[in-house]
Amino acid sequence: MVAFTHIKLESLEDAIVLDNPSEDLLHDKRGCPAYVSPEILRANTTYSGKGADMWSLGVIFIYNACWKVTREKIEEEQC
């Protein structure tokens, strides 16, 4: 069984440094379509950058958790 224990940050090309972290309202549309939060998809609105990041991390977490279960089940069936 292969252990997946490391996460690698590819780049910071889309990163934004906030002047005031308590004011994280953004208006630009950034993000991978597979992980983007619903509020980013709405036209002509602002959204919480932190909230959108949490959504994306949640999607990645659920995907990895479910994939791990699926991968383990496949390995059990092959034994």
N, CA, C and O of each residue as an XYZ file, in Angstrom:
316
protein
N       0.836     -1.177      0.000
C       0.000      0.000      0.000
C       0.889      1.251      0.000
O       1.870      1.316      0.741
N       0.556      2.204     -0.800
C       1.318      3.446     -0.899
C       0.707      4.476      0.049
O      -0.507      4.680      0.044
N       1.524      5.112      0.844
C       1.040      6.142      1.765
C       1.177      7.517      1.111
O       2.257      7.893      0.653
N       0.078      8.257      1.075
C       0.089      9.611      0.543
C       0.051     10.571      1.723
O      -1.017     10.836      2.275
N       1.205     11.092      2.111
C       1.290     11.914      3.319
C       1.800     13.326      3.070
O       1.908     14.109      4.014
N       2.111     13.670      1.843
C       2.658     14.990      1.566
C       1.785     15.725      0.555
O       1.269     15.139     -0.397
N       1.639     17.018      0.789
C       0.945     17.886     -0.149
C       1.969     18.876     -0.680
O       2.754     19.438      0.083
N       1.957     19.083     -1.968
C       2.909     20.001     -2.577
C       2.160     21.193     -3.162
O       1.222     21.026     -3.941
N       2.577     22.380     -2.783
C       2.014     23.595     -3.331
C       2.753     23.887     -4.632
O       3.959     24.132     -4.624
N       2.038     23.860     -5.732
C       2.663     24.020     -7.040
C       3.168     25.445     -7.283
O       4.330     25.644     -7.638
N       2.304     26.420     -7.094
C       2.724     27.790     -7.383
C       1.840     28.775     -6.631
O       0.793     28.410     -6.096
N       2.265     29.988     -6.600
C       1.488     31.060     -5.976
C       1.074     32.106     -7.011
O       0.884     33.275     -6.674
N       0.936     31.693     -8.251
C       0.604     32.637     -9.322
C      -0.717     33.355     -9.078
O      -0.856     34.523     -9.440
N      -1.683     32.681     -8.474
C      -2.989     33.284     -8.232
C      -3.153     33.788     -6.806
O      -4.253     34.176     -6.413
N      -2.085     33.790     -6.031
C      -2.171     34.234     -4.644
C      -2.351     35.748     -4.572
O      -1.855     36.497     -5.412
N      -3.074     36.167     -3.545
C      -3.291     37.593     -3.309
C      -2.881     37.885     -1.870
O      -3.319     37.198     -0.947
N      -2.056     38.888     -1.676
C      -1.674     39.323     -0.335
C      -2.645     40.421      0.069
O      -2.745     41.450     -0.598
N      -3.361     40.196      1.170
C      -4.349     41.161      1.631
C      -3.688     42.263      2.449
O      -2.875     41.982      3.330
N      -4.034     43.513      2.162
C      -3.540     44.630      2.968
C      -4.140     44.570      4.370
O      -3.460     44.846      5.358
N      -5.418     44.208      4.444
C      -6.120     44.078      5.714
C      -6.793     42.705      5.713
O      -7.815     42.527      5.050
N      -6.243     41.735      6.439
C      -6.784     40.370      6.403
C      -8.255     40.250      6.796
O      -8.917     39.288      6.406
N      -8.776     41.209      7.560
C     -10.185     41.129      7.942
C     -11.107     41.535      6.791
O     -12.305     41.253      6.825
N     -10.559     42.189      5.788
C     -11.340     42.579      4.618
C     -10.867     41.742      3.427
O      -9.969     42.141      2.687
N     -11.481     40.593      3.262
C     -11.016     39.670      2.218
C     -11.991     39.552      1.052
O     -12.023     38.529      0.368
N     -12.794     40.604      0.821
C     -13.735     40.543     -0.293
C     -13.005     40.702     -1.618
O     -12.260     41.659     -1.826
N     -13.233     39.755     -2.499
C     -12.598     39.753     -3.813
C     -13.671     39.815     -4.890
O     -14.836     39.510     -4.633
N     -13.280     40.207     -6.079
C     -14.246     40.290     -7.176
C     -13.766     39.578     -8.438
O     -14.551     39.349     -9.358
N     -12.497     39.231     -8.485
C     -11.984     38.554     -9.670
C     -12.326     37.065     -9.615
O     -12.561     36.507     -8.543
N     -12.349     36.455    -10.751
C     -12.737     35.046    -10.859
C     -11.492     34.199    -11.054
O     -10.934     34.142    -12.150
N     -11.059     33.541     -9.985
C      -9.875     32.683    -10.033
C     -10.228     31.329     -9.473
O     -11.140     31.202     -8.657
N      -9.513     30.326     -9.906
C      -9.691     29.008     -9.325
C      -9.883     27.927    -10.362
O     -10.301     28.177    -11.493
N      -9.569     26.739     -9.947
C      -9.749     25.558    -10.793
C     -11.237     25.210    -10.826
O     -11.860     25.134     -9.767
N     -11.820     25.000    -11.991
C     -13.248     24.688    -12.071
C     -13.678     23.492    -11.212
O     -14.822     23.440    -10.760
N     -12.790     22.550    -10.985
C     -13.146     21.376    -10.184
C     -13.303     21.715     -8.704
O     -14.012     21.007     -7.988
N     -12.663     22.773     -8.235
C     -12.654     23.098     -6.812
C     -13.290     24.444     -6.481
O     -13.427     24.782     -5.306
N     -13.673     25.204     -7.472
C     -14.134     26.576     -7.257
C     -15.445     26.587     -6.464
O     -16.311     25.734     -6.656
N     -15.570     27.565     -5.577
C     -16.765     27.670     -4.745
C     -17.907     28.315     -5.536
O     -17.659     29.055     -6.487
N     -19.146     28.041     -5.149
C     -20.306     28.556     -5.892
C     -20.350     30.081     -5.980
O     -20.765     30.627     -7.002
N     -19.927     30.774     -4.921
C     -20.005     32.236     -4.955
C     -19.073     32.851     -5.996
O     -19.339     33.947     -6.488
N     -18.002     32.171     -6.335
C     -17.106     32.687     -7.374
C     -17.791     32.613     -8.732
O     -17.531     33.441     -9.606
N     -18.651     31.640     -8.912
C     -19.326     31.465    -10.195
C     -20.436     32.480    -10.438
O     -20.852     32.674    -11.580
N     -20.920     33.128     -9.386
C     -21.966     34.140     -9.562
C     -21.391     35.357    -10.283
O     -20.266     35.776    -10.012
N     -22.161     35.906    -11.183
C     -21.706     37.058    -11.974
C     -21.802     38.348    -11.164
O     -22.747     38.550    -10.401
N     -20.826     39.198    -11.341
C     -20.816     40.562    -10.787
C     -21.052     40.620     -9.279
O     -21.819     41.461     -8.809
N     -20.413     39.754     -8.525
C     -20.523     39.788     -7.071
C     -19.146     39.720     -6.448
O     -18.178     39.308     -7.087
N     -19.067     40.129     -5.192
C     -17.842     39.939     -4.427
C     -18.019     38.681     -3.583
O     -19.141     38.231     -3.347
N     -16.924     38.134     -3.141
C     -16.958     36.918     -2.333
C     -15.799     36.938     -1.350
O     -14.814     37.651     -1.540
N     -15.936     36.148     -0.304
C     -14.887     36.033      0.700
C     -13.778     35.142      0.167
O     -14.010     33.976     -0.153
N     -12.588     35.686      0.073
C     -11.451     34.891     -0.393
C     -11.147     33.734      0.543
O     -10.849     32.628      0.092
N     -11.220     33.986      1.853
C     -10.968     32.928      2.831
C     -12.041     31.846      2.740
O     -11.732     30.656      2.791
N     -13.291     32.256      2.606
C     -14.382     31.289      2.487
C     -14.238     30.432      1.244
O     -14.466     29.223      1.287
N     -13.861     31.055      0.137
C     -13.659     30.317     -1.111
C     -12.503     29.334     -0.976
O     -12.565     28.221     -1.499
N     -11.454     29.742     -0.277
C     -10.322     28.838     -0.034
C     -10.742     27.644      0.814
O     -10.333     26.515      0.544
N     -11.563     27.892      1.845
C     -12.033     26.804      2.705
C     -12.897     25.823      1.913
O     -12.801     24.612      2.108
N     -13.738     26.345      1.019
C     -14.558     25.480      0.161
C     -13.648     24.572     -0.661
O     -13.850     23.359     -0.705
N     -12.660     25.157     -1.301
C     -11.752     24.385     -2.157
C     -10.998     23.330     -1.354
O     -10.842     22.196     -1.807
N     -10.530     23.701     -0.167
C      -9.833     22.725      0.677
C     -10.768     21.594      1.092
O     -10.354     20.437      1.166
N     -12.026     21.926      1.362
C     -13.006     20.899      1.714
C     -13.248     19.928      0.577
O     -13.340     18.719      0.792
N     -13.353     20.459     -0.638
C     -13.549     19.598     -1.809
C     -12.349     18.663     -1.971
O     -12.514     17.469     -2.218
N     -11.163     19.204     -1.832
C      -9.944     18.388     -1.961
C      -9.894     17.338     -0.855
O      -9.526     16.192     -1.111
N     -10.259     17.714      0.376
C     -10.253     16.774      1.495
C     -11.237     15.627      1.247
O     -10.880     14.459      1.399
N     -12.462     15.956      0.869
C     -13.478     14.922      0.624
C     -13.039     14.006     -0.514
O     -13.168     12.786     -0.420
N     -12.525     14.592     -1.579
C     -12.054     13.783     -2.704
C     -10.981     12.798     -2.247
O     -11.040     11.610     -2.567
N     -10.005     13.299     -1.500
C      -8.916     12.433     -1.046
C      -9.403     11.377     -0.064
O      -8.949     10.234     -0.116
N     -10.311     11.736      0.820
C     -10.840     10.773      1.786
C     -11.613      9.673      1.067
O     -11.438      8.492      1.369
N     -12.458     10.050      0.126
C     -13.244      9.058     -0.618
C     -12.351      8.218     -1.519
O     -12.553      7.010     -1.640
N     -11.380      8.840     -2.144
C     -10.480      8.095     -3.027
C      -9.688      7.074     -2.215
O      -9.437      5.965     -2.687
N      -9.292      7.447     -0.989
C      -8.547      6.516     -0.147
C      -9.406      5.292      0.159
O      -8.921      4.164      0.078
N     -10.664      5.497      0.506
C     -11.567      4.380      0.790
C     -11.726      3.513     -0.450
O     -11.657      2.286     -0.368
N     -11.936      4.141     -1.591
C     -12.107      3.402     -2.836
C     -10.846      2.622     -3.180
O     -10.920      1.459     -3.578
N      -9.692      3.257     -3.029
C      -8.420      2.616     -3.344
C      -8.194      1.406     -2.434
O      -7.752      0.353     -2.893
N      -8.500      1.565     -1.133
C      -8.320      0.456     -0.201
C      -9.277     -0.694     -0.525
O      -8.899     -1.862     -0.431
N     -10.501     -0.369     -0.902
C     -11.473     -1.407     -1.248
C     -11.018     -2.182     -2.489
O     -11.142     -3.406     -2.535
N     -10.500     -1.486     -3.476
C     -10.000     -2.134     -4.695
C      -8.849     -3.068     -4.343
O      -8.782     -4.193     -4.838
N      -7.935     -2.595     -3.480
C      -6.797     -3.420     -3.088
C      -7.244     -4.647     -2.324
O      -6.661     -5.716     -2.503
N      -8.269     -4.535     -1.466
C      -8.786     -5.692     -0.724
C      -9.395     -6.725     -1.667
O      -9.194     -7.927     -1.495
N     -10.137     -6.249     -2.660
C     -10.792     -7.153     -3.601
C      -9.803     -7.874     -4.484
O     -10.097     -8.964     -4.973
N      -8.636     -7.291     -4.699
C      -7.636     -7.913     -5.560
C      -6.829     -8.979     -4.825
O      -6.137     -9.771     -5.465
N      -6.903     -9.014     -3.508
C      -6.140     -9.988     -2.720
C      -6.789    -11.361     -2.770
O      -6.284    -12.306     -2.164
